[in-house]
Amino acid sequence: MWNYRVIKKVTKEEIIYGIYEVYYNDKEEIDSWTTNPTDLSNDTFDGLRDNYLMMAEVFINPILDEQELIKKITEKIIWSKC
């Protein structure tokens, strides 16, 4: 399962918010996300409209913090190896 979500990335110079594809495992926990924010394009008008409507839903969900996501996934990996 996947959906679009807003992820906040913090660097030394700036804070950037982007819309990313976020992927979930069988337990509906975030498993991964795309490296770069998505762009709003498609090879058909209907596909573009569908992508836009899916992206619009990101504004009803909480913003994800990339640093927190990395920490949670790292902890999960460490615990799974114990």
N, C-alpha and C positions, 0 to 999 in steps of 0.2 A: 504494500500500500504506500502511496505517496500523496503529497499535496504541496501547494505553495505556502510558504511562511515568510514572514519578515524576520531577518536575522540582523542583529546589530554587531558590527565588527569594529573593534577599537584598535587603532594603531598609535604610535607615538605622536603622530601629527594630527589625527582626525578621528572622528566617529562617523561611520558610514552605515546607513540602513539600506538593505536591498531585499528584493524578493527572490527566494531560492526554492529549488525543488528539494523537499525534505522527505526522506525515506524512513519507513518504520519496519520493525521486526514483527514477528507473530504475536508478541505481547503488546503491540501498539506503542512501543518505546522508540524514540528516535534512534536510528541506526547510522544514518549518514545524510549528507546534503551535498549539493553541487558546489564546486569550487568557486564558480563565478555566479553572479546574479543572472536570472533569466532575462531574456529580451522578449518583447512582445511582437512576435512575428510568426507567420505560418504560411504554408503554400496555398491555402484557400481562405476566402473571406469567412466562411462558416467556422473553419478551424481557428482563425484569428479571434472571432467573436467568442467562441467557446473558451479559448485560453484567457481572454480578458475577463470573462465572467468567473472563471476559476480563480484568477488572480485577485479579483475584487474581494473574495472571501477572506483574504489574509488580514484585513483590517478589523475583523471581529474576533480574531485569536490574539493571545498575548504575543508580544515581541520576544523572540528567542535571542539569547546572548551567546555569541560564538564561544567565548571563553568558558562559560558555564557548560555548554554542550561538550566541548573538548574534555573538560574535567570529568564529566559524568561518564563519557565513553571510555576514557582512560581508566577510571576506577573500575568500570565493568570488565574491561580486558584483564586488569590485574587480578580481580577477584575470580575470574573464570579460570585463571591459571593456577590458583591455589588448590 
